[in-house]
Amino acid sequence: MLTLIRLGCEGHVADLQPNYHIYASTEETISFDLLPVCFATSHLGPVWSTLYFTAHYLYSSLGPMLIYTTFIYQSFIDDFPIVQNSPKQCIGMIALAFFIPSLVLYMPLGSKIATFFRYISQTSFTDITIFILVFFVYGWHKIEQDVLMTSPSTTRPSILEYFIRPTSPIWTTLQFTVVPMLLCAKFAGVFDFLRRGHDVHQHVAVGVAFLPIPQWPRFFIGYMIMFAPLIIMLIGAAFTVYQMVVKHGLTWKDTWKPSPDWMSHASVNPNKPRVHSLAYGILSRLVFKKISYKTGMFSLWLFESFIGILLVVLFFLNTVMISTGLHESGYPGNVANEYRSAMLLILVLIHIWALVDMRKAQQYAQIDGERLNFYIAVATMEMAMLNGYMWMYAEDHDFGTDLPPLLFLLGNTVIRGSCILLAIAIRAHSIEHSRPSNTREASEVDPEDLARGNRQVDEVGGVDGEDDEDDDDSPVIFDLAHV
């Protein structure tokens, strides 16, 4: 029925307006342009238009609004129980957040507004944030341990099972390289697609052009809509910190510590599986037989310092081109882009932070491997961002694949991947040699526990040497290291 109605409306509108072109590939054009014009210009047009808009609003807006309002309200209750104190106000705000945009969509510029929403939702901010939270904040090593603890796989898998199971080094390598590269390629495709720059700015300007307010407030609303997922995350995090610090009286140090649920892997469980670091196993045989771990750590720090200097130079070059290299049209050249400057500034700041953490990790007699987690995350995202741009430059051509960017992508993956591999191996070595052992040496036995055991022997009338075969009453040291 919908196909017949669409084909009939195409013919009807073509008779009325021969120059009207229909882009059937976009749903917004059909829903907000073709069908409304067709119904409005037909016999009893006002009646058909009213029925169409009412049915469309009930199906596309009101129905999903009722479902999502209930779902979102329940999610708020799970994360923020204080919401239950004012349920009517909370539900009203959620319903209003759906109701107003739904009415705006049915204005004459509905197709442009819908296209604007669809475009800004492709910026991959949310995707990259979730990837970082799951893969680095929670930890790829903890994900592997979760899988090993819950999967029925054997402790001694075959070669085939080892390479096809979810904790296979193949899938871990893809998670470090291909997955973030594709996310960053999506980001680069949105922000740097147009040769003359201002890609996102132009789409935001067109998307909010219908608002009857000055230009800068319109841009502000457009960018707020684009950054809405990140803003919601930051507001939720700030509210949680406020609850912990102000209402519950926790210190900042305790507030930033992981919760017990987050660190469930640190519970006493002597039988839990330990994830073997393949990077540690390979590099300990190939590299660290010739050099020490301290030397490898210092060499990695020097190389990353050079990368940091290169990022600073690129940031200043791009910023200078934007400020001084404007064309007569008002757009910078295809080399400079203001969004690229913002991205480079963020990379410079977090790279410096990672270098400081790496330097602190070397200031102890033994390398503090936990401080390398942030560097591993930063290096992975820097490699992925550069690879994303190279992938876009290699494929964004009518003649096919451009080979030089693809070769640069492979070289960058090999070089930065080796650095990440080295950092993971050093981290695994540090953790492996800082865990307490179950077989206690004399230095691990507390003198008070030893004296307490001797007193217990004297109380029961024992003689030195008679109870050598009895169990040791001193506490057993379980494996409490963070894996």
Buried (B, 14 or more C-beta within 10 A) or exposed (E): EEEEBBEEBBEBBEEEEEEEEBEEEBEBBBBBBBBBBBBEBBEEBEEBBEEBBEEBBEEBBBEEBEEBBEEBBEEBBEEBEEBEEEEEEBBEEBBEBBBEBBEBBBEEBBBBBBBBBEBBBEBBBBBBBEBBEBBBEBBBBBBBBBBBEEEEBEEEBEEEEBEEBEBBEEBBEEBBBEBBBBBBBBBBBBBBEBEBBBBBBEBBBBBBBBBEEEEEEBBEBBBEBBBBBBEEBEEEEEEEBEBBBEEEEBEEEEBEEEEEEEEEBBEEEEEEBEBEBBBBEEBBEEBBEEEEBEEBBBEBBEBBBEBBEEBBEBBEBBBEBBEEEEEEEEBBBEEBBBBBBBBBBEBBEBBBEBBEBBBEBBEEEEBBBBBBBBBBBBBBBBBBBBBBBBBBBBBBEEEEEBEEBBEBBEEBBEEBBBBBBBBBBBBBBBBBEBBEEEEBEEEEBEEEEEEEBEEEBEEEEEEEEEEEEEEEEBEEBEBEEBB
